Amino acid sequence: MNNPSKAPPLWRQIQQVARVSQAVMSGTSGTAALDTVDGNLRNGVQALCFHVWRHWGRAHALRVQLARKTPSPFVDALLCSALALAWRTDDSPYDVFTLVNQAVEAAKRQPETRAQANFVNACLRRFLRERESLVAVTDTDPVAVWNHPLWWISRLQNDHPEDWQQILIASNRHAPMTLRVNQRRMQANAYLSLLQGVGLDGRHCSANTIELEHPAPVHMIPGFADGWVSVQDAAAQIAAPLLVGGFVSATPLRILDACAAPGGKTGHLMEISDADVVALEVDRHRAQRIISNVQRLGLNPTVIVADAGDVKTWWDGRMFDLVLLDAPCTASGIVRRHPDIRWLRRESDVAQLAATQRLLLQALWPLVRRGGRLLYCTCSLFRAEGDEQVQAFLANNTDSILLPSPGHLLPRSEAATGVVVDNSLGDHDGFFYALFEKRTA
């Protein structure tokens, strides 16, 4: 008889968490770094990494107190990872003494760090002895308190002076699992009953949006494989109905979804309309994700691998009724789902991405027919990627009209600007929306 497989030892997981975190702090995305972890370790390592990245600011500040001279990169990452996991006993995933022992074991088990295992042990044992005083010292460091880079905190203070603290608190929470019910298949209330029938509790937030009380693997979600529902944040679900809603055309709609991967909004557009949808994506691998996602829904848009801004390489000359530009951005509104982003971004990225957004707006606006619409959106909280883009676009395009739009949607809040009320979306990410119409004359 075969013995049941044992869970991997914690020291191996902590070792991998340190390696992945070292890669992230060196500029590798969390997704790419986690892809290098063995499959039998990946789920556990990812959960620990997410916890670590949500507490990295505090952990690094504590490490500085414990070791003023920066250790080797891996040892630094190992110490910071252990401190991030252990500094708060109320939400630590393991007993803190176990974490310390296993972190030391992780150092011992790696040949290049074996000689530094005693140093790791001394630092972490001192932390256990002096926890309260060390934490009190780091309480004076805003990066430690808010677990975001200082430039990020400062930008939020400037952009959202009344809400910056609430934004940062929300950004460190776990994101909910939110579903979009495919209205071609059923209504949200009927699907909610199906969920309850399999023991999954949720609440109907708005339109076709259901927020689960507890996240669940997609294979447990009724009808997921058959396209009954998709996983999509409530704020992201605004895009398709905002663009299509109330738009009247004598001919079948032609819609462009620029920068479309992974295809969530593409699918939503086709669920609520019978439009001819063209989905653009510059990355071939990500374009394949669009195809996979819409095929699950039984839909068939035209997917083109191309740079949306390089219009001459892909446009056939036919005008679009509607254009959705979900532009590349800092992703500052979705850090609770991707907590590595805050540590990957640099302050200079904001201006660079804002420049890309302006170029895309200017490239795609001529493709909108008179009387047509363009919806500009980003999953960003920074005004340089939201309000400031709108004002510049209106000033440079006198044939544009700003229609009622949500503006900046802040995490777990109502719309901070704009004239469309955030209709009880529930617990949602940060987003920005501006809907433009092209004058008919």
Residue pairs with C-beta under 8 A, 6 or more apart in sequence:
7 44
8 40
8 41
8 44
9 102
9 105
10 94
10 98
10 99
10 102
11 102
11 103
11 105
11 106
11 109
12 41
12 106
12 109
13 41
13 44
13 45
13 48
14 48
14 78
14 81
14 82
14 85
14 99
14 102
14 103
14 106
15 78
15 106
15 109
15 110
16 37
16 38
16 41
16 45
17 45
17 48
17 49
17 52
17 81
18 74
18 77
18 78
18 81
18 106
19 33
19 74
19 77
20 30
20 33
20 34
20 36
20 37
20 45
20 49
21 49
21 52
21 53
21 56
21 77
21 80
21 81
22 73
22 74
22 76
22 77
23 32
23 33
23 36
24 30
24 33
24 53
24 340
24 343
24 344
25 56
25 77
25 343
26 73
27 344
29 340
29 344
30 49
30 53
30 338
30 339
30 340
30 341
30 344
31 338
34 42
34 45
34 46
34 49
37 45
37 46
47 93
48 81
48 85
48 93
49 340
50 339
51 84
51 85
51 91
51 93
52 59
52 80
52 81
52 84
52 85
53 84
53 339
53 340
53 342
53 343
54 84
54 147
54 172
54 339
55 84
55 85
55 87
55 88
55 147
56 80
56 84
56 147
56 343
57 141
57 143
57 144
57 145
57 146
57 147
57 148
57 149
58 83
58 84
58 87
58 135
58 138
58 144
58 145
58 147
59 79
59 80
59 81
59 83
59 84
59 87
60 80
60 143
60 144
61 138
61 141
61 143
61 144
62 83
62 87
62 127
62 134
62 135
62 138
62 144
63 76
63 79
63 80
63 83
63 123
65 134
65 137
65 138
66 79
66 83
66 123
66 126
66 127
66 134
67 79
67 119
67 123
70 76
71 79
71 116
71 119
72 113
72 116
74 110
74 112
74 113
75 107
75 113
75 116
75 119
75 120
78 103
78 106
78 107
78 113
78 120
79 103
79 120
79 123
79 124
81 103
82 99
82 100
82 103
82 120
82 124
83 124
83 127
85 92
85 93
85 94
85 99
86 92
86 96
86 99
86 100
86 124
86 127
87 127
87 131
87 135
89 96
92 99
94 102
96 128
97 128
100 121
100 124
100 125
100 127
100 128
103 120
103 124
104 117
104 120
104 121
104 124
107 113
107 114
107 116
107 117
107 120
107 121
108 114
108 117
113 120
127 134
138 144
139 145
142 150
142 153
143 149
143 150
143 153
146 153
146 168
147 168
147 172
147 342
148 168
148 171
148 335
148 342
149 342
149 343
149 345
149 347
151 347
152 332
152 342
152 345
152 347
153 164
153 168
155 347
155 350
155 382
156 164
156 167
156 168
156 381
156 382
157 164
159 381
159 382
159 383
160 167
160 381
160 408
160 410
160 416
163 410
163 413
163 416
166 410
166 411
166 412
166 413
167 381
167 410
167 411
167 430
170 336
170 410
170 411
170 412
170 413
171 335
171 336
171 342
171 411
171 430
172 336
172 339
173 336
174 336
175 233
175 334
175 336
175 337
175 427
175 429
176 211
176 212
176 215
176 426
176 427
177 211
177 212
177 214
177 215
177 216
177 231
178 205
178 209
178 210
178 211
178 212
178 231
178 232
178 233
178 234
178 237
178 426
178 427
178 428
179 191
179 202
179 209
179 210
179 211
179 212
179 221
179 229
179 230
179 231
179 232
180 208
180 209
180 229
180 230
180 231
180 232
180 237
180 264
180 268
181 187
181 188
181 191
181 208
181 209
181 210
181 228
181 229
182 208
182 227
182 228
182 229
182 230
182 271
182 297
183 208
183 271
183 272
184 271
185 223
185 227
185 228
186 228
187 208
188 204
188 207
188 208
188 209
188 210
189 204
191 210
191 222
191 223
191 228
191 229
192 202
192 203
192 204
192 210
194 222
194 223
195 201
195 202
195 210
195 212
195 221
195 222
196 202
197 222
198 220
198 222
200 212
200 213
200 214
200 216
200 220
200 221
201 212
201 213
201 214
202 210
202 211
202 212
202 213
203 210
203 211
203 213
203 426
204 210
205 211
205 234
205 424
205 425
205 426
206 234
206 423
206 424
206 425
206 426
207 237
207 241
208 237
209 234
209 237
209 425
209 426
210 229
211 234
211 426
211 427
218 224
218 231
219 225
221 229
221 231
222 228
222 229
223 229
225 296
226 296
227 296
227 297
227 298
230 264
230 267
230 268
230 293
230 297
232 264
232 268
233 334
233 337
233 428
233 429
234 425
234 426
234 427
234 428
234 429
235 333
235 379
235 409
235 425
235 428
235 429
235 430
235 431
236 264
236 265
236 379
236 429
236 431
237 268
238 406
238 409
238 425
238 431
238 433
239 265
239 268
239 324
239 326
239 375
239 377
239 433
240 265
240 268
240 269
240 271
240 272
240 324
241 268
241 272
242 375
242 405
242 406
242 420
242 433
242 435
243 255
243 269
243 322
243 324
243 373
243 375
243 435
244 253
244 255
244 269
244 272
244 273
244 275
244 322
247 253
247 321
247 322
247 373
249 321
252 274
252 275
252 276
253 273
253 274
253 275
253 276
253 321
253 322
254 275
254 276
254 278
254 318
254 319
254 320
254 321
254 322
255 269
255 273
255 275
255 276
255 277
255 278
255 320
255 321
255 322
255 323
255 324
256 277
256 278
256 280
256 320
256 322
256 323
256 324
256 364
256 367
257 265
257 266
257 269
257 277
257 278
257 279
257 280
257 301
257 324
257 326
258 280
258 308
258 323
258 324
258 325
258 326
258 360
258 364
259 280
259 281
259 282
259 308
259 325
259 326
259 327
259 328
259 360
260 266
260 279
260 280
260 281
260 290
260 303
260 326
261 281
261 283
261 286
261 287
261 289
261 290
262 286
262 289
262 290
262 293
263 279
263 289
263 290
263 291
263 292
263 293
263 294
264 293
265 324
265 326
266 277
266 279
266 290
266 293
266 294
266 299
266 301
267 293
267 294
267 297
267 299
269 275
269 277
269 324
270 277
270 294
270 297
270 299
270 301
271 297
271 299
275 321
275 322
276 302
277 301
277 302
278 301
278 302
278 304
278 320
279 287
279 290
279 294
279 301
279 302
279 303
279 304
280 304
280 306
280 308
280 314
281 287
281 290
281 303
281 304
281 305
281 306
282 305
282 306
282 307
282 308
283 305
284 305
287 303
287 304
287 305
290 301
290 303
291 303
294 300
294 301
294 303
304 314
306 313
306 314
307 313
307 314
308 314
308 325
308 360
308 363
308 364
309 356
309 359
309 360
309 363
309 364
310 363
311 363
311 364
311 366
311 367
315 367
319 367
319 368
319 369
319 372
320 367
320 368
320 369
320 372
321 368
321 369
321 372
321 373
322 368
322 372
322 373
322 374
322 375
323 364
323 367
323 368
323 372
323 373
323 374
323 375
324 374
324 375
324 377
325 360
325 361
325 364
325 374
325 375
325 376
325 377
326 377
326 378
326 379
327 356
327 357
327 360
327 361
327 376
327 377
327 378
327 385
328 353
328 356
328 357
329 353
329 357
329 378
329 379
329 380
329 385
330 341
330 345
330 349
330 350
330 353
330 380
330 382
330 385
331 338
331 341
331 345
331 379
331 380
332 341
332 342
332 345
332 379
332 380
332 381
332 382
332 385
332 430
333 378
333 379
333 380
333 381
333 409
333 411
333 429
333 430
333 431
333 432
334 341
334 379
334 429
334 430
335 341
335 342
336 411
336 429
337 429
350 382
350 384
350 385
351 384
353 385
354 384
354 385
354 388
354 389
357 376
357 378
357 385
357 389
358 389
358 392
358 393
361 374
361 376
361 389
361 393
362 396
364 374
365 374
365 393
365 397
365 400
365 436
365 438
368 374
368 438
369 438
370 438
370 439
370 440
370 441
371 437
371 438
371 440
372 437
372 438
373 403
373 435
373 436
373 437
373 438
374 435
374 436
374 438
375 433
375 434
375 435
375 436
376 389
376 390
376 393
376 432
376 433
376 434
376 435
376 436
377 431
377 432
377 433
377 434
378 385
378 386
378 431
378 432
379 429
379 430
379 431
379 432
380 386
380 430
380 431
380 432
381 408
381 410
381 430
381 432
383 408
385 432
386 407
386 408
386 432
386 434
387 407
387 408
387 417
387 432
389 434
390 402
390 434
393 400
393 434
393 436
394 400
394 402
397 436
399 438
399 439
400 436
400 437
400 438
400 439
401 436
401 437
401 438
401 439
402 434
402 435
402 436
403 435
403 436
403 437
404 418
404 419
404 420
404 435
405 418
405 419
405 420
405 433
405 434
405 435
406 415
406 418
406 420
406 422
406 431
406 432
406 433
407 415
407 416
407 417
407 418
407 420
407 432
407 433
407 434
408 415
408 416
408 417
408 418
408 430
408 431
408 432
409 415
409 416
409 422
409 425
409 428
409 429
409 430
409 431
409 432
409 433
410 416
410 430
411 427
411 428
411 429
411 430
412 427
412 428
413 422
414 421
414 422
415 421
415 422
418 433
422 428
